Amino acid sequence: MPTAKFRWILNFALSASAALVLTACAPAKTRTDDPWEKFNRQTFAFNQTMDRVAIRPAAQTYRAVTPAPVRRSIGNFFTNIRLPVTVVNELLQGAPRDALVTSSRFAVNFTFGIAGFFDPASKMGVPLSDQDFSVTLAKWGVPDGPYLVVPFLGPTTARDILHFPVDSFYNPIEMYPAARGDWYTYTPELLFLITKRTNQLDSDSVLANAYDPYVFVRDAYRQVMLHYIYAGDPPSDVLDQMQGINDNQAEKLLEEQQKVENKPATQNPPSKH
């Protein structure tokens, strides 16, 4: 999963916390199909433990000892060096114009941005796109399949998991250690993972306070994927499918919601004092 997707999951988590309060009376339910839930919950618990004892402390240490401008430059480098993954997938999705724009962004930042440590392309108005093979498969019409939690890698689906091996063929930070095979060549990839985790530290409390963190992450992942597949504007029928409702159920839920909205507010009983 690209870096931006992790940030979108966290952003969704923050907005969903407020949305849950605002829609407490709404009858709509979230899609709950999860045939591998028993295995997924065990893996989720394992990942949470590994994060608590190793990954999160490493991210906290990294943030404590590294100045913010340095962290920003390192983040810029990893964002830029992974753009070939987006370019290939935009071509596979039949979007050559998008691929050309992404290639231009990569070239500008790699040259004028000193190997990508700086981001002059954004100042020039060149947009950042983040695509991977999971989005490509979705745009090809491949169904997502069951939700899946993978050790160390986190949330995905039976379809989306394919992006890990496929995208590694044209991801420079994975191509180099695969070609050399020496343990120290994995240092950039390790730093990339720590950088991603550092960006999530401020949102840890959202997940910690969720009623069911596993369900919260599962729902957030599905929302984020819809954002990527439909460029932030999924059609209503897709949203209904994600919520696990059909047309008749949608009409019934709308009627129930209207009844809730039209119901007069209950007056408070008079005070005894």
Secondary structure, 3 states (H helix, E strand, C coil): CCHHHHHHHHHHHHHHHHHHHHCCCCCCCCCCCCCCHHHHHHHHHHHHHHHHHHHHHHHHHHHHHCCHHHHHHHHHHHHHHCHHHHHHHHHHCCCHHHHHHHHHHHHHHHHCCCCCCCCHHHHCCCCCCCCCHHHHHHHCCCCCCCEEEECCCEEEECCHHHHHHHHHHHCHHHHHHHHHCCHHHHHHHHHHHHHHHHHHHHHHHHHHCCCCHHHHHHHHHHHHHHHHHCCCCCCHHHHHHHCCCCHHHHHHHHHHHHHHHHCCCCCCCCCCC
